[in-house]
Amino acid sequence: MPDVNYLLNTAIKETENLNKGEVFLVRDLFKGYEWNRISRSQRLLLGTLFLNYVNTSNANVKGIHKSSSGQQRYLKT
């Protein structure tokens, strides 16, 4: 299993493929089988690191609100 920094870089790079105004979850940035292979603890850490990246960088992504299941939603700006 790749380390969480590799997963974070993959997620950041994948945001370039999104259209402006698109709403997404971090899990949407991975293929289904790739996401399922990531352990729960790594997924939680990845979500935290991605949110921190969005809040501290000039990325074209911003956190909007959490879904009813508690997952952070993002908007491509």
ZATISE-696282 format. One record per atom (N, C-alpha, C, O): residue number from 1; atom name; x, y, z; residue in one letter. Coordinates in Angstrom, 1 decimal, padded with zeros to 4 digits. Layout:
BEGIN
<rec seq="NUM" atom="CA" px="X" py="Y" pz="Z" type="a"/>
...
This chain:
BEGIN
<rec seq="1" atom="N" px="000.9" py="-001.2" pz="000.0" type="m"/>
<rec seq="1" atom="CA" px="000.0" py="000.0" pz="000.0" type="m"/>
<rec seq="1" atom="C" px="000.9" py="001.2" pz="000.0" type="m"/>
<rec seq="1" atom="O" px="001.8" py="001.3" pz="000.8" type="m"/>
<rec seq="2" atom="N" px="000.6" py="002.2" pz="-000.9" type="p"/>
<rec seq="2" atom="CA" px="001.4" py="003.4" pz="-000.9" type="p"/>
<rec seq="2" atom="C" px="001.3" py="004.2" pz="000.3" type="p"/>
<rec seq="2" atom="O" px="000.2" py="004.1" pz="001.0" type="p"/>
<rec seq="3" atom="N" px="002.3" py="005.1" pz="000.6" type="d"/>
<rec seq="3" atom="CA" px="002.2" py="005.8" pz="001.9" type="d"/>
<rec seq="3" atom="C" px="001.2" py="007.0" pz="001.6" type="d"/>
<rec seq="3" atom="O" px="000.8" py="007.3" pz="000.5" type="d"/>
<rec seq="4" atom="N" px="000.8" py="007.6" pz="002.7" type="v"/>
<rec seq="4" atom="CA" px="-000.2" py="008.7" pz="002.7" type="v"/>
<rec seq="4" atom="C" px="000.2" py="009.9" pz="001.9" type="v"/>
<rec seq="4" atom="O" px="-000.6" py="010.6" pz="001.3" type="v"/>
<rec seq="5" atom="N" px="001.5" py="010.2" pz="001.9" type="n"/>
<rec seq="5" atom="CA" px="002.0" py="011.4" pz="001.2" type="n"/>
<rec seq="5" atom="C" px="001.8" py="011.2" pz="-000.3" type="n"/>
<rec seq="5" atom="O" px="001.5" py="012.1" pz="-001.0" type="n"/>
<rec seq="6" atom="N" px="002.1" py="009.9" pz="-000.8" type="y"/>
<rec seq="6" atom="CA" px="001.9" py="009.6" pz="-002.2" type="y"/>
<rec seq="6" atom="C" px="000.4" py="009.7" pz="-002.5" type="y"/>
<rec seq="6" atom="O" px="000.1" py="010.3" pz="-003.6" type="y"/>
<rec seq="7" atom="N" px="-000.5" py="009.2" pz="-001.7" type="l"/>
<rec seq="7" atom="CA" px="-001.9" py="009.3" pz="-001.9" type="l"/>
<rec seq="7" atom="C" px="-002.4" py="010.8" pz="-001.9" type="l"/>
<rec seq="7" atom="O" px="-003.2" py="011.2" pz="-002.8" type="l"/>
<rec seq="8" atom="N" px="-001.8" py="011.6" pz="-001.1" type="l"/>
<rec seq="8" atom="CA" px="-002.2" py="013.0" pz="-001.0" type="l"/>
<rec seq="8" atom="C" px="-001.7" py="013.7" pz="-002.3" type="l"/>
<rec seq="8" atom="O" px="-002.5" py="014.5" pz="-002.9" type="l"/>
<rec seq="9" atom="N" px="-000.5" py="013.4" pz="-002.8" type="n"/>
<rec seq="9" atom="CA" px="-000.1" py="014.0" pz="-004.0" type="n"/>
<rec seq="9" atom="C" px="-000.9" py="013.6" pz="-005.2" type="n"/>
<rec seq="9" atom="O" px="-001.2" py="014.3" pz="-006.1" type="n"/>
<rec seq="10" atom="N" px="-001.3" py="012.3" pz="-005.2" type="t"/>
<rec seq="10" atom="CA" px="-002.2" py="011.8" pz="-006.2" type="t"/>
<rec seq="10" atom="C" px="-003.5" py="012.5" pz="-006.3" type="t"/>
<rec seq="10" atom="O" px="-004.0" py="012.9" pz="-007.3" type="t"/>
<rec seq="11" atom="N" px="-004.1" py="012.7" pz="-005.1" type="a"/>
<rec seq="11" atom="CA" px="-005.4" py="013.4" pz="-005.0" type="a"/>
<rec seq="11" atom="C" px="-005.3" py="014.9" pz="-005.4" type="a"/>
<rec seq="11" atom="O" px="-006.1" py="015.4" pz="-006.2" type="a"/>
<rec seq="12" atom="N" px="-004.2" py="015.5" pz="-005.1" type="i"/>
<rec seq="12" atom="CA" px="-004.0" py="016.9" pz="-005.5" type="i"/>
<rec seq="12" atom="C" px="-003.8" py="017.0" pz="-007.0" type="i"/>
<rec seq="12" atom="O" px="-004.4" py="017.9" pz="-007.6" type="i"/>
<rec seq="13" atom="N" px="-003.1" py="016.1" pz="-007.6" type="k"/>
<rec seq="13" atom="CA" px="-002.9" py="016.1" pz="-009.0" type="k"/>
<rec seq="13" atom="C" px="-004.2" py="015.8" pz="-009.7" type="k"/>
<rec seq="13" atom="O" px="-004.4" py="016.4" pz="-010.8" type="k"/>
<rec seq="14" atom="N" px="-005.0" py="015.0" pz="-009.2" type="e"/>
<rec seq="14" atom="CA" px="-006.3" py="014.6" pz="-009.8" type="e"/>
<rec seq="14" atom="C" px="-007.3" py="015.8" pz="-009.8" type="e"/>
<rec seq="14" atom="O" px="-008.2" py="015.8" pz="-010.7" type="e"/>
<rec seq="15" atom="N" px="-007.2" py="016.7" pz="-008.9" type="t"/>
<rec seq="15" atom="CA" px="-008.1" py="017.9" pz="-008.9" type="t"/>
<rec seq="15" atom="C" px="-007.9" py="018.7" pz="-010.2" type="t"/>
<rec seq="15" atom="O" px="-008.8" py="019.4" pz="-010.5" type="t"/>
<rec seq="16" atom="N" px="-006.8" py="018.6" pz="-010.9" type="e"/>
<rec seq="16" atom="CA" px="-006.6" py="019.3" pz="-012.1" type="e"/>
<rec seq="16" atom="C" px="-007.6" py="018.8" pz="-013.2" type="e"/>
<rec seq="16" atom="O" px="-007.8" py="019.6" pz="-014.2" type="e"/>
<rec seq="17" atom="N" px="-008.1" py="017.6" pz="-013.1" type="n"/>
<rec seq="17" atom="CA" px="-009.0" py="017.0" pz="-014.1" type="n"/>
<rec seq="17" atom="C" px="-010.4" py="017.4" pz="-013.9" type="n"/>
<rec seq="17" atom="O" px="-011.3" py="017.1" pz="-014.7" type="n"/>
<rec seq="18" atom="N" px="-010.7" py="018.1" pz="-012.8" type="l"/>
<rec seq="18" atom="CA" px="-012.1" py="018.5" pz="-012.5" type="l"/>
<rec seq="18" atom="C" px="-012.5" py="019.8" pz="-013.2" type="l"/>
<rec seq="18" atom="O" px="-011.6" py="020.6" pz="-013.5" type="l"/>
<rec seq="19" atom="N" px="-013.7" py="019.9" pz="-013.4" type="n"/>
<rec seq="19" atom="CA" px="-014.3" py="021.1" pz="-014.1" type="n"/>
<rec seq="19" atom="C" px="-014.6" py="022.2" pz="-013.0" type="n"/>
<rec seq="19" atom="O" px="-014.9" py="021.8" pz="-011.9" type="n"/>
<rec seq="20" atom="N" px="-014.5" py="023.4" pz="-013.4" type="k"/>
<rec seq="20" atom="CA" px="-014.8" py="024.5" pz="-012.4" type="k"/>
<rec seq="20" atom="C" px="-016.2" py="024.4" pz="-012.0" type="k"/>
<rec seq="20" atom="O" px="-017.1" py="024.2" pz="-012.8" type="k"/>
<rec seq="21" atom="N" px="-016.5" py="024.5" pz="-010.7" type="g"/>
<rec seq="21" atom="CA" px="-017.8" py="024.4" pz="-010.2" type="g"/>
<rec seq="21" atom="C" px="-018.2" py="023.0" pz="-009.8" type="g"/>
<rec seq="21" atom="O" px="-019.3" py="022.8" pz="-009.3" type="g"/>
<rec seq="22" atom="N" px="-017.4" py="022.1" pz="-010.0" type="e"/>
<rec seq="22" atom="CA" px="-017.7" py="020.7" pz="-009.7" type="e"/>
<rec seq="22" atom="C" px="-017.5" py="020.4" pz="-008.2" type="e"/>
<rec seq="22" atom="O" px="-016.5" py="020.8" pz="-007.6" type="e"/>
<rec seq="23" atom="N" px="-018.5" py="019.7" pz="-007.5" type="v"/>
<rec seq="23" atom="CA" px="-018.4" py="019.4" pz="-006.1" type="v"/>
<rec seq="23" atom="C" px="-018.0" py="017.9" pz="-006.0" type="v"/>
<rec seq="23" atom="O" px="-018.4" py="017.1" pz="-006.8" type="v"/>
<rec seq="24" atom="N" px="-017.1" py="017.6" pz="-005.1" type="f"/>
<rec seq="24" atom="CA" px="-016.5" py="016.3" pz="-005.0" type="f"/>
<rec seq="24" atom="C" px="-016.1" py="015.9" pz="-003.6" type="f"/>
<rec seq="24" atom="O" px="-016.0" py="016.8" pz="-002.7" type="f"/>
<rec seq="25" atom="N" px="-015.9" py="014.7" pz="-003.4" type="l"/>
<rec seq="25" atom="CA" px="-015.3" py="014.1" pz="-002.1" type="l"/>
<rec seq="25" atom="C" px="-013.9" py="013.7" pz="-002.5" type="l"/>
<rec seq="25" atom="O" px="-013.6" py="013.4" pz="-003.6" type="l"/>
<rec seq="26" atom="N" px="-013.0" py="013.5" pz="-001.5" type="v"/>
<rec seq="26" atom="CA" px="-011.7" py="013.0" pz="-001.7" type="v"/>
<rec seq="26" atom="C" px="-011.8" py="011.6" pz="-002.4" type="v"/>
<rec seq="26" atom="O" px="-011.0" py="011.3" pz="-003.2" type="v"/>
<rec seq="27" atom="N" px="-012.7" py="010.8" pz="-002.0" type="r"/>
<rec seq="27" atom="CA" px="-012.8" py="009.5" pz="-002.5" type="r"/>
<rec seq="27" atom="C" px="-013.1" py="009.5" pz="-004.0" type="r"/>
<rec seq="27" atom="O" px="-012.8" py="008.5" pz="-004.7" type="r"/>
<rec seq="28" atom="N" px="-013.7" py="010.5" pz="-004.5" type="d"/>
<rec seq="28" atom="CA" px="-014.0" py="010.7" pz="-005.9" type="d"/>
<rec seq="28" atom="C" px="-012.8" py="010.8" pz="-006.8" type="d"/>
<rec seq="28" atom="O" px="-012.8" py="010.6" pz="-008.0" type="d"/>
<rec seq="29" atom="N" px="-011.7" py="011.2" pz="-006.1" type="l"/>
<rec seq="29" atom="CA" px="-010.4" py="011.4" pz="-006.8" type="l"/>
<rec seq="29" atom="C" px="-009.7" py="010.1" pz="-007.1" type="l"/>
<rec seq="29" atom="O" px="-008.6" py="010.1" pz="-007.8" type="l"/>
<rec seq="30" atom="N" px="-010.2" py="009.0" pz="-006.6" type="f"/>
<rec seq="30" atom="CA" px="-009.5" py="007.7" pz="-006.8" type="f"/>
<rec seq="30" atom="C" px="-010.5" py="006.8" pz="-007.5" type="f"/>
<rec seq="30" atom="O" px="-011.7" py="006.9" pz="-007.4" type="f"/>
<rec seq="31" atom="N" px="-010.0" py="005.8" pz="-008.2" type="k"/>
<rec seq="31" atom="CA" px="-010.9" py="004.7" pz="-008.8" type="k"/>
<rec seq="31" atom="C" px="-011.4" py="003.9" pz="-007.6" type="k"/>
<rec seq="31" atom="O" px="-010.8" py="003.8" pz="-006.6" type="k"/>
<rec seq="32" atom="N" px="-012.6" py="003.4" pz="-007.8" type="g"/>
<rec seq="32" atom="CA" px="-013.2" py="002.6" pz="-006.7" type="g"/>
<rec seq="32" atom="C" px="-012.4" py="001.6" pz="-006.1" type="g"/>
<rec seq="32" atom="O" px="-012.3" py="001.5" pz="-004.8" type="g"/>
<rec seq="33" atom="N" px="-011.7" py="000.8" pz="-006.9" type="y"/>
<rec seq="33" atom="CA" px="-010.9" py="-000.3" pz="-006.3" type="y"/>
<rec seq="33" atom="C" px="-009.7" py="000.2" pz="-005.6" type="y"/>
<rec seq="33" atom="O" px="-009.2" py="-000.4" pz="-004.7" type="y"/>
<rec seq="34" atom="N" px="-009.1" py="001.4" pz="-006.1" type="e"/>
<rec seq="34" atom="CA" px="-008.0" py="001.9" pz="-005.4" type="e"/>
<rec seq="34" atom="C" px="-008.4" py="002.4" pz="-004.0" type="e"/>
<rec seq="34" atom="O" px="-007.7" py="002.2" pz="-003.0" type="e"/>
<rec seq="35" atom="N" px="-009.5" py="003.1" pz="-004.0" type="w"/>
<rec seq="35" atom="CA" px="-010.0" py="003.7" pz="-002.7" type="w"/>
<rec seq="35" atom="C" px="-010.3" py="002.5" pz="-001.7" type="w"/>
<rec seq="35" atom="O" px="-009.9" py="002.7" pz="-000.5" type="w"/>
<rec seq="36" atom="N" px="-010.9" py="001.4" pz="-002.2" type="n"/>
<rec seq="36" atom="CA" px="-011.2" py="000.3" pz="-001.3" type="n"/>
<rec seq="36" atom="C" px="-009.9" py="-000.4" pz="-000.7" type="n"/>
<rec seq="36" atom="O" px="-010.0" py="-001.0" pz="000.3" type="n"/>
<rec seq="37" atom="N" px="-008.8" py="-000.2" pz="-001.4" type="r"/>
<rec seq="37" atom="CA" px="-007.6" py="-000.9" pz="-001.0" type="r"/>
<rec seq="37" atom="C" px="-006.8" py="000.0" pz="000.1" type="r"/>
<rec seq="37" atom="O" px="-005.9" py="-000.5" pz="000.7" type="r"/>
<rec seq="38" atom="N" px="-007.3" py="001.2" pz="000.3" type="i"/>
<rec seq="38" atom="CA" px="-006.6" py="002.1" pz="001.3" type="i"/>
<rec seq="38" atom="C" px="-007.3" py="001.7" pz="002.6" type="i"/>
<rec seq="38" atom="O" px="-008.5" py="001.7" pz="002.7" type="i"/>
<rec seq="39" atom="N" px="-006.4" py="001.5" pz="003.6" type="s"/>
<rec seq="39" atom="CA" px="-007.0" py="001.2" pz="004.9" type="s"/>
<rec seq="39" atom="C" px="-007.8" py="002.4" pz="005.5" type="s"/>
<rec seq="39" atom="O" px="-007.6" py="003.5" pz="005.1" type="s"/>
<rec seq="40" atom="N" px="-008.7" py="002.1" pz="006.4" type="r"/>
<rec seq="40" atom="CA" px="-009.6" py="003.1" pz="006.9" type="r"/>
<rec seq="40" atom="C" px="-008.8" py="004.2" pz="007.6" type="r"/>
<rec seq="40" atom="O" px="-009.0" py="005.4" pz="007.5" type="r"/>
<rec seq="41" atom="N" px="-007.7" py="003.8" pz="008.4" type="s"/>
<rec seq="41" atom="CA" px="-006.9" py="004.8" pz="009.1" type="s"/>
<rec seq="41" atom="C" px="-006.2" py="005.7" pz="008.1" type="s"/>
<rec seq="41" atom="O" px="-006.1" py="006.9" pz="008.3" type="s"/>
<rec seq="42" atom="N" px="-005.7" py="005.2" pz="007.0" type="q"/>
<rec seq="42" atom="CA" px="-005.0" py="006.0" pz="006.0" type="q"/>
<rec seq="42" atom="C" px="-006.0" py="006.9" pz="005.3" type="q"/>
<rec seq="42" atom="O" px="-005.7" py="008.0" pz="004.9" type="q"/>
<rec seq="43" atom="N" px="-007.3" py="006.4" pz="005.1" type="r"/>
<rec seq="43" atom="CA" px="-008.3" py="007.3" pz="004.4" type="r"/>
<rec seq="43" atom="C" px="-008.6" py="008.5" pz="005.3" type="r"/>
<rec seq="43" atom="O" px="-008.7" py="009.6" pz="004.8" type="r"/>
<rec seq="44" atom="N" px="-008.7" py="008.2" pz="006.6" type="l"/>
<rec seq="44" atom="CA" px="-009.0" py="009.3" pz="007.6" type="l"/>
<rec seq="44" atom="C" px="-007.9" py="010.3" pz="007.6" type="l"/>
<rec seq="44" atom="O" px="-008.1" py="011.5" pz="007.6" type="l"/>
<rec seq="45" atom="N" px="-006.7" py="009.8" pz="007.6" type="l"/>
<rec seq="45" atom="CA" px="-005.5" py="010.7" pz="007.6" type="l"/>
<rec seq="45" atom="C" px="-005.4" py="011.5" pz="006.3" type="l"/>
<rec seq="45" atom="O" px="-005.1" py="012.7" pz="006.3" type="l"/>
<rec seq="46" atom="N" px="-005.7" py="010.8" pz="005.2" type="l"/>
<rec seq="46" atom="CA" px="-005.7" py="011.5" pz="003.9" type="l"/>
<rec seq="46" atom="C" px="-006.7" py="012.6" pz="003.8" type="l"/>
<rec seq="46" atom="O" px="-006.4" py="013.7" pz="003.3" type="l"/>
<rec seq="47" atom="N" px="-007.9" py="012.4" pz="004.4" type="g"/>
<rec seq="47" atom="CA" px="-008.9" py="013.4" pz="004.4" type="g"/>
<rec seq="47" atom="C" px="-008.5" py="014.6" pz="005.2" type="g"/>
<rec seq="47" atom="O" px="-008.7" py="015.8" pz="004.8" type="g"/>
<rec seq="48" atom="N" px="-007.8" py="014.4" pz="006.3" type="t"/>
<rec seq="48" atom="CA" px="-007.3" py="015.5" pz="007.2" type="t"/>
<rec seq="48" atom="C" px="-006.2" py="016.3" pz="006.4" type="t"/>
<rec seq="48" atom="O" px="-006.2" py="017.5" pz="006.5" type="t"/>
<rec seq="49" atom="N" px="-005.3" py="015.5" pz="005.8" type="l"/>
<rec seq="49" atom="CA" px="-004.2" py="016.2" pz="005.1" type="l"/>
<rec seq="49" atom="C" px="-004.7" py="017.0" pz="003.9" type="l"/>
<rec seq="49" atom="O" px="-004.2" py="018.0" pz="003.6" type="l"/>
<rec seq="50" atom="N" px="-005.7" py="016.4" pz="003.2" type="f"/>
<rec seq="50" atom="CA" px="-006.2" py="017.1" pz="002.0" type="f"/>
<rec seq="50" atom="C" px="-006.9" py="018.4" pz="002.4" type="f"/>
<rec seq="50" atom="O" px="-006.7" py="019.4" pz="001.8" type="f"/>
<rec seq="51" atom="N" px="-007.7" py="018.4" pz="003.5" type="l"/>
<rec seq="51" atom="CA" px="-008.4" py="019.6" pz="004.0" type="l"/>
<rec seq="51" atom="C" px="-007.4" py="020.6" pz="004.4" type="l"/>
<rec seq="51" atom="O" px="-007.5" py="021.8" pz="004.2" type="l"/>
<rec seq="52" atom="N" px="-006.3" py="020.2" pz="005.1" type="n"/>
<rec seq="52" atom="CA" px="-005.3" py="021.1" pz="005.5" type="n"/>
<rec seq="52" atom="C" px="-004.6" py="021.7" pz="004.3" type="n"/>
<rec seq="52" atom="O" px="-004.3" py="022.9" pz="004.3" type="n"/>
<rec seq="53" atom="N" px="-004.3" py="020.9" pz="003.3" type="y"/>
<rec seq="53" atom="CA" px="-003.7" py="021.4" pz="002.1" type="y"/>
<rec seq="53" atom="C" px="-004.6" py="022.5" pz="001.4" type="y"/>
<rec seq="53" atom="O" px="-004.2" py="023.6" pz="001.0" type="y"/>
<rec seq="54" atom="N" px="-005.9" py="022.2" pz="001.3" type="v"/>
<rec seq="54" atom="CA" px="-006.9" py="023.1" pz="000.7" type="v"/>
<rec seq="54" atom="C" px="-006.9" py="024.5" pz="001.5" type="v"/>
<rec seq="54" atom="O" px="-007.0" py="025.5" pz="001.0" type="v"/>
<rec seq="55" atom="N" px="-006.9" py="024.4" pz="002.9" type="n"/>
<rec seq="55" atom="CA" px="-007.0" py="025.5" pz="003.7" type="n"/>
<rec seq="55" atom="C" px="-005.7" py="026.4" pz="003.8" type="n"/>
<rec seq="55" atom="O" px="-005.8" py="027.6" pz="004.1" type="n"/>
<rec seq="56" atom="N" px="-004.6" py="025.8" pz="003.5" type="t"/>
<rec seq="56" atom="CA" px="-003.3" py="026.5" pz="003.6" type="t"/>
<rec seq="56" atom="C" px="-002.6" py="026.8" pz="002.3" type="t"/>
<rec seq="56" atom="O" px="-001.5" py="027.4" pz="002.3" type="t"/>
<rec seq="57" atom="N" px="-003.2" py="026.5" pz="001.2" type="s"/>
<rec seq="57" atom="CA" px="-002.6" py="026.7" pz="-000.1" type="s"/>
<rec seq="57" atom="C" px="-003.5" py="027.6" pz="-001.0" type="s"/>
<rec seq="57" atom="O" px="-004.6" py="027.9" pz="-000.6" type="s"/>
<rec seq="58" atom="N" px="-002.9" py="028.0" pz="-002.1" type="n"/>
<rec seq="58" atom="CA" px="-003.7" py="028.7" pz="-003.1" type="n"/>
<rec seq="58" atom="C" px="-004.3" py="027.8" pz="-004.1" type="n"/>
<rec seq="58" atom="O" px="-004.4" py="028.2" pz="-005.3" type="n"/>
<rec seq="59" atom="N" px="-004.8" py="026.7" pz="-003.7" type="a"/>
<rec seq="59" atom="CA" px="-005.3" py="025.7" pz="-004.6" type="a"/>
<rec seq="59" atom="C" px="-006.7" py="026.2" pz="-005.1" type="a"/>
<rec seq="59" atom="O" px="-007.3" py="027.0" pz="-004.5" type="a"/>
<rec seq="60" atom="N" px="-007.1" py="025.7" pz="-006.3" type="n"/>
<rec seq="60" atom="CA" px="-008.3" py="026.1" pz="-006.9" type="n"/>
<rec seq="60" atom="C" px="-009.4" py="025.2" pz="-006.4" type="n"/>
<rec seq="60" atom="O" px="-010.4" py="024.8" pz="-007.1" type="n"/>
<rec seq="61" atom="N" px="-009.3" py="024.9" pz="-005.1" type="v"/>
<rec seq="61" atom="CA" px="-010.3" py="024.0" pz="-004.4" type="v"/>
<rec seq="61" atom="C" px="-010.6" py="024.6" pz="-003.1" type="v"/>
<rec seq="61" atom="O" px="-009.7" py="025.1" pz="-002.4" type="v"/>
<rec seq="62" atom="N" px="-011.9" py="024.5" pz="-002.7" type="k"/>
<rec seq="62" atom="CA" px="-012.2" py="025.0" pz="-001.3" type="k"/>
<rec seq="62" atom="C" px="-013.2" py="024.0" pz="-000.7" type="k"/>
<rec seq="62" atom="O" px="-014.0" py="023.4" pz="-001.3" type="k"/>
<rec seq="63" atom="N" px="-013.0" py="023.9" pz="000.6" type="g"/>
<rec seq="63" atom="CA" px="-014.0" py="023.1" pz="001.4" type="g"/>
<rec seq="63" atom="C" px="-015.3" py="023.8" pz="001.5" type="g"/>
<rec seq="63" atom="O" px="-015.3" py="025.0" pz="001.8" type="g"/>
<rec seq="64" atom="N" px="-016.4" py="023.1" pz="001.3" type="i"/>
<rec seq="64" atom="CA" px="-017.7" py="023.8" pz="001.5" type="i"/>
<rec seq="64" atom="C" px="-018.4" py="023.3" pz="002.7" type="i"/>
<rec seq="64" atom="O" px="-018.5" py="024.1" pz="003.7" type="i"/>
<rec seq="65" atom="N" px="-019.0" py="022.1" pz="002.7" type="h"/>
<rec seq="65" atom="CA" px="-019.7" py="021.7" pz="003.9" type="h"/>
<rec seq="65" atom="C" px="-019.5" py="020.1" pz="004.0" type="h"/>
<rec seq="65" atom="O" px="-019.1" py="019.5" pz="003.0" type="h"/>
<rec seq="66" atom="N" px="-019.9" py="019.6" pz="005.1" type="k"/>
<rec seq="66" atom="CA" px="-019.9" py="018.1" pz="005.2" type="k"/>
<rec seq="66" atom="C" px="-021.2" py="017.5" pz="004.8" type="k"/>
<rec seq="66" atom="O" px="-022.3" py="018.1" pz="005.0" type="k"/>
<rec seq="67" atom="N" px="-021.1" py="016.3" pz="004.2" type="s"/>
<rec seq="67" atom="CA" px="-022.3" py="015.6" pz="003.8" type="s"/>
<rec seq="67" atom="C" px="-023.1" py="015.1" pz="005.0" type="s"/>
<rec seq="67" atom="O" px="-022.5" py="015.2" pz="006.1" type="s"/>
<rec seq="68" atom="N" px="-024.2" py="014.5" pz="004.8" type="s"/>
<rec seq="68" atom="CA" px="-025.0" py="013.9" pz="005.9" type="s"/>
<rec seq="68" atom="C" px="-024.2" py="012.8" pz="006.6" type="s"/>
<rec seq="68" atom="O" px="-024.5" py="012.4" pz="007.7" type="s"/>
<rec seq="69" atom="N" px="-023.3" py="012.2" pz="005.9" type="s"/>
<rec seq="69" atom="CA" px="-022.5" py="011.1" pz="006.4" type="s"/>
<rec seq="69" atom="C" px="-021.2" py="011.6" pz="007.0" type="s"/>
<rec seq="69" atom="O" px="-020.4" py="010.7" pz="007.4" type="s"/>
<rec seq="70" atom="N" px="-021.0" py="012.9" pz="007.1" type="g"/>
<rec seq="70" atom="CA" px="-019.9" py="013.4" pz="007.8" type="g"/>
<rec seq="70" atom="C" px="-018.6" py="013.6" pz="006.9" type="g"/>
<rec seq="70" atom="O" px="-017.6" py="013.8" pz="007.4" type="g"/>
<rec seq="71" atom="N" px="-018.8" py="013.4" pz="005.6" type="q"/>
<rec seq="71" atom="CA" px="-017.6" py="013.5" pz="004.7" type="q"/>
<rec seq="71" atom="C" px="-017.5" py="014.9" pz="004.2" type="q"/>
<rec seq="71" atom="O" px="-018.5" py="015.6" pz="003.8" type="q"/>
<rec seq="72" atom="N" px="-016.3" py="015.5" pz="004.2" type="q"/>
<rec seq="72" atom="CA" px="-016.1" py="016.8" pz="003.7" type="q"/>
<rec seq="72" atom="C" px="-016.3" py="016.9" pz="002.2" type="q"/>
<rec seq="72" atom="O" px="-015.7" py="016.1" pz="001.5" type="q"/>
<rec seq="73" atom="N" px="-017.0" py="017.9" pz="001.8" type="r"/>
<rec seq="73" atom="CA" px="-017.3" py="018.1" pz="000.4" type="r"/>
<rec seq="73" atom="C" px="-016.4" py="019.3" pz="-000.1" type="r"/>
<rec seq="73" atom="O" px="-016.2" py="020.2" pz="000.7" type="r"/>
<rec seq="74" atom="N" px="-016.0" py="019.3" pz="-001.3" type="y"/>
<rec seq="74" atom="CA" px="-015.1" py="020.3" pz="-001.8" type="y"/>
<rec seq="74" atom="C" px="-015.7" py="020.9" pz="-003.1" type="y"/>
<rec seq="74" atom="O" px="-016.5" py="020.2" pz="-003.8" type="y"/>
<rec seq="75" atom="N" px="-015.3" py="022.1" pz="-003.5" type="l"/>
<rec seq="75" atom="CA" px="-015.7" py="022.7" pz="-004.7" type="l"/>
<rec seq="75" atom="C" px="-014.5" py="023.2" pz="-005.5" type="l"/>
<rec seq="75" atom="O" px="-013.6" py="023.8" pz="-005.0" type="l"/>
<rec seq="76" atom="N" px="-014.5" py="022.8" pz="-006.8" type="k"/>
<rec seq="76" atom="CA" px="-013.4" py="023.2" pz="-007.7" type="k"/>
<rec seq="76" atom="C" px="-013.7" py="024.6" pz="-008.1" type="k"/>
<rec seq="76" atom="O" px="-014.8" py="024.9" pz="-008.6" type="k"/>
<rec seq="77" atom="N" px="-012.8" py="025.6" pz="-007.8" type="t"/>
<rec seq="77" atom="CA" px="-013.1" py="027.0" pz="-008.2" type="t"/>
<rec seq="77" atom="C" px="-012.3" py="027.4" pz="-009.4" type="t"/>
<rec seq="77" atom="O" px="-012.4" py="028.6" pz="-009.8" type="t"/>
